[in-house]
Amino acid sequence: MGKNRLKSEQLPSQPVAANLKKEAAGKKQMRNNAKKEKTPPKSSASKENTKNTSSPKRNHKLLAIFSWLICIFLFIAFTSYLFTWKEDQDKIFSLSYHILLNNDATVQNLLGRLGAYISHFFFYEEIGIASYFLCYLFFIIGVNLLVGRRIFRISSQIFFIVSGILYVSTAAGFLMHVFNYSGFPFAGALGIFISDYLIHFIGALGTFILLILTAVGYLVWKFNVDINLPSYKTQPQELHTEQTEEPVQAAAFASAPTAPTINEWLGEQMRSQNEDMQLIEKPAQAPHPEAEEKPVVPHQSSSTATTPTAKHDVELEIKPPVKDDAPQPEAAARLTQEPYEPTLDLRDYQYPSLDLLDDHGAETIVQDNEELKKNKEQIINTLKNYDIDIRKITATVGPTVTLYEIVPAAGVRISRIKNLEDDIALSLSALGIRIIAPIPGKGTIGIEVPNEKKATVSIRTLLASEKFQRTNMQLPIALGKKIDNENFIVDLTTMPHLLMAGATGQGKSVGINAILVSLLYKKHPSQLKLVLIDPKKVELSLYRTIEKHFLAKLPGEEEAIITDTKKAIHTLNALCIEMDIRYDLLKEAGARNIREYNEKFVHRKLNPEKGHRFLPFIVLVIDEFADLIMTAGKEIEMPIARLAQLARAVGIHLIIATQRPSVNIITGIIKANFSVRIAFKVSSKVDSRTILDTGGAEQLVGKGDMLIAYYGDIVRLQCAFVDTPEVERVVEFIGRQRGYTEAYLLPEYEDEKENQLNSLQQADRDPLFEEAARIIVATQQGSTSLLQRRMKLGYNRAGRLMDQLEAAGIVGPSMGSKSREVLIKTEAELEQYLQKIL
């Protein structure tokens, strides 16, 4: 009976084993095919790349050999120092580094004076026996350079080397202290210092324990040591059968074919499936596995053991694999690793074409040789009249001015030439010349003379240039051309703010349009938002068409272009709130600036459910800043100063323009935060110094001729010209395309002063409120006793008046025995404020 039962158990396994072998062979063939497909044939391009990269490889090999030479040199010098340090130490102490230059000094080190000095420096004065880590450092550098790929990860190896140096030096210093050893400098100065500090801080025993725990901790971390307690497992009991059946069972199992068990087959299937997932990038839909066999385990009980009879075959129960609802590993990887594309909301957006801009015919620079010779002779003769000789003169013709570079004779003082600016202008009959003495980076003196025929610099030429088309700048702006006809294209994010000033009609508004058109030609609506403040109401109204594409506004406002001073104040404060919100997002994301933050968000390293979002750049443009300062004063200046100081890192940039570059408009707080400034022609030298901290802007010829203070250098440019019809065509082209449902909304701002004024009803206001306000502002003293004396009031009524003035925002809160701060500085500002609230 036992014999029949064993045969019945082995019969089902034979066809199953055959099927399993066929499936395993099929999967092996699939893997081999995948490997063949995975290996592309070498093309001619790859051969060319190999040729092109041969030169860098040679350089890497040379550097690798040089690194190994240093390694060998240090190893020999250090090893020789172990035996010759006593003989060489006295000479090095007496001569110091002069031993390298003293040919009479003899040393015992195998590598001579250089080897002795380097060994003494590292062993005695620095890190002791841990100096051998330097040999290891140069060795791994050489290996990486020679092989051409990172066999050793330099960053982790440097961490290991630095840690090893600190530990070995400290341990050596501790042992030298314990054994009172003062011979060979095993620890170096660093090890002795650290060990002495630790011994005095935690004692000798504490230092010993710290060194032991550090070493054990490093070994556990390095080798991932598993500390497992012994476990006691119950072994499965064998079936108790009759004694006569044991030989039969042994013979049956010995003669049975070595087919894999079900558990072994499942393990093999999982391994092959993992290999297939790695080899095949886009696998076809694999057929469902036929069956998953349950391992046949003899069921037993402590009391009875059931044994199947001979007439019953062992049934193989097959269950289909349970499908997991979760996405497959490749699909999940694609979902989580596919970069986020912010432009998908307006995926059909088309950038404006250059055909929308005019190609001005007067752009070609005409070089008049007769004019050049004439000006050259006039400059030479004028300087000779004042006994100033020059050795050489060269001319560089620009679109607006010509730069004459002169090399004065030896002994001529630069100040003498600079003082002749008016005399040279008189002899040349020029509108105004500008002397650069000397030209930065050159040994020459520059004299800029206006051209009789001026060329127009078209914005189309700058935008079509290769420098603009292939730039990697985040916010490129095309400003114009330099004297040498080089296109001047800069990144607004590196400025990071821009201050523009100039007299009326000298090109300031054209410059703003050139900047805005440059940004519209380069950025997608999802990447850039504009906040436009136009107190004159006509300069920036052209851009109303692109409200749903590029403009930003306050919630609930009908117009995106701000023309009212009160709304301008609210908008600036809303930008401050937006700045604070963005800084909070950067802090949570661990990013230092908007570029790092957006890169993390695009690569899906930030969770949108936690408030993270793609942050577009925001450019604030104020066309007439003087009008805002005159009407609002501190309410405009403070948020502007705060944005200029802090908003750069979060992608908010300011462009401010004014016609009145006076010190009460461009205050010190604002000027300090605008390192890049543009000056068009101004009326006086004082205005030029207010903008640029130097003169010269008063000598410009106008019509786009400008000076830009760009990180310490004063550069003369001819501003790019863009006409109003050109701007209209560009914005109409953008406006006809599909945009967002509404403009970009800034955070809502609540004015605390308005809330306080609303709470202060007209019926509750004291009749003497206006008179008290005028007295406080005139004297700039927020004192209750002052109101008592001037207005002959009792203390209670004077106190109520002071509370009402505080609620109205005229004075600050109480400061104890000191007078309150007066928030309104001038009587004119007070009268405007009273008209609003009364």
C-alpha positions, 0 to 999 in steps of 0.5 A: 500500500505504501508503495502505491501511495508513493507512486501516486505522489510522484506521478503529477510532478513529472508533467509539471516539471516538463512544463516548468522547464519549457517556460524557463527555456522560453524566458531565458531566450527572451532575456537573450533577445533583450540583451541583443536589442539593448546593445546598439551597433556602433555608428560613425558618430560614435567613432567621431566622438571617440576621436574628439574626446581623445585629447581630454583622455590624454590630459586625464592620463597625464594628470593621473600619472602626475597624481601617482608621482605625488603619491609615490613621492609622499610615501617614500618621503614619509617612510624615510622620515620614520628612520631619519627624523632625528638627524634631520629635525635639528637642521629643519628647526634651525633653517625652517623653510630656508633649508630648501634654498640652502645647498650646504644643508645635508639631510638623511631623507631619501628624497633630499631636502624637499622630502625632509621638509615636507615630511617634517611639516606634515608629521611634526607640525600637522597630523603625524602618522595620519599623513599617509592618508594623503598618499591614499588621496592622490592614489584614488585621484589617479585611479579615477583620472586614468580609468575615466570614470568614478571608481572611487566617489571623491566626496565620500572618500574625502569624508573618510580621509578627513575622519581618518586623519582626525581619529588617527591623530587623536588616538595617537596623541592619547596614547602618547599622553597615556604612556608619557611618550615624547619621541617620534611625533606620531600625533602631530600638533593637531592630534596633541591639541585635540587629545589634550582638550578631550583629556581635560574635558572628559578625562582620560577614561572618557577619552578612551571610551569615546575612541573605542565607541567611535571605532566600533560605531564606524565598523558597524556602519561600514560593514552593516553588522547584524547582531542577531540573537539565536532563535529556536525553531521547532522542526517539523515532525516526520510522518510515523509510518510502519517500520516495513515502509521506511526502506520503500520510501527511501528507495522511491525518493532516491529513484525519483527525478530531481524535479524542482519543488513548487517553492523552488519554482516560484523563487526561480520565476520571481528572479527571472521576472525581476531580470526581465523587468531590468532588461526589457524597457517596454515589455509586451504584455506577458501571459498570465502564469498558468498556476501557482501550486500550493506546497504539499505539506503533510498535515499532522496533529499532536494526537492523530496523523492522517495518511492518504490511502492508495486509491486516492491521488494527491490533488494539485490545487491551482489558484490564479495569482492575485493581481495587485491594484497598485501600478507596476514598478515601471508604470509607477516610476514613469508616473513619479519620475516624469518631469512636470511641465508648467507650459502644458496649461497653454501648450498651444501658445506661440511665441511672437515672431520677428516679422512683427517688428520693423527693420529700420533702414537707418540702422547701418553705421556709416563710417565717414573717414573725412569726419574721423580725420578731421576730429583726429587733427582737432584733438591733436592740435588742441592738446598740443596747444596745451603742451600735451603730446600723444603717441597714438590715437585710434578710433572706434565708430559706434552707432551714436558716438565715436570713441577716440583712444589716445596714448599720451606721451610719458610724463603727461598727467591724466588730470591735465587732459581731463580738465580740457573737456570743454576746450576739446568740445569747443574745438570739435564744435560737438554737442558734448563730449565725454572723457574717460580717463583712463579706460578701465582695463586699458592704458589709454584715455577715451574721448567720446565724440558724437557722430554727425549721422547717428544710426538707429539700433533696432530691437529686431536686430538684437532679438534676432542675434545669436546671443539672444536666441541661444542664451541660457539667461533666465530673464534676458533683456536686450538693452542696446549696443555698445560703442564697439557695436557689441549687443548688450544683452543682460540677465535681469535676475543677476542685476537683480533690480533696475533703476532708470532715470532721464529727462522727458523725451530722452528715451526712457519709455522706449527703454521700458518697452524694449525690456518688456518686449525682450521678456515677451519674446523669450518667456512663456506665460506660465514662467513670467508675470508682470505687475505694471504701475502707470501713474501717467495712465498712458505709457503702459496701457498698451499691455492691457491686451495680454492681461490673461497671459502675462499680467498680475493683479489684486483680487477683485480689481477690474484693471490689471494696470494700476494707475491709482496711487492707493491701489499701487500701495496695496499692490506693493504690499501684496507683493511683500506678502507674496514674497513672504509666502514664497520664502516659506515655500523655499524654506520647506523645500530646502531651496535657496532660490527660485531656480532650485525650488522650481527644479525640485518641483519640476522633478516632482520632489515637492508635494503640491498637496502641501501647498507647493506650486510652480513659481513664475518670475514676477517683474514689477515695472513703475513708469513714473516713480516720482509721482508715487513718492510725492503723493504717498511718500513712506507708504510707497518707499518702505515696501519698495525698499523691502522688495529690493532688499529681499525679493531677489531670491524668490524671483521678484524683480523691480524696474523703476523709472523716473523723470526727476532723479533728485535726492528726495525721489531716489532716496538713500534707502532705494538707491542702496538696493539698486546696484544697476542703474541707467541714466538717459540724458539729464539736465544737470551734473547733480542729477547725473551724480544722483543716479550714477554717482558720477558725472557724464549723463548731462553730456549725452546726446539724447534719443536713446543715448544712455549710460549704465552703471553695471557692477562698478563699470560705466558703459555707454549704450545706444538704447534699442528702439521699438516703436509704439506700433511694433509693441501693439502688434506684439501684444495683439498677437499674444492677446489673440491666443488662448490665455488663462481664465483670469490674470495671475492673482496676488495675495489679498492685502488688508490696510490696517489704517483703513480698518482703523478709520472705518472703526472711528466714526465721524460722530465719535471724532472730537471737533478739535481732531484736525487742529490737534493733528496739525499741532502734532505734525508741525511740532513732530511731538506726539505728546498729550501734555503738548495738546494740553498746553497748546489747546488749553484742554484737560488731561482726559480730553487731550488723552482721548484726542491722542487715542483718536490720532493713534487710531487714525494712523497719525501717531504711533502707540504709546511709548511710556514716558517718551513722546509718541512717534509721529507717522506723518512727516509734513503738513502737506502730506497731512492735508492730503491724508485728512481729505481722505479720511474726513 
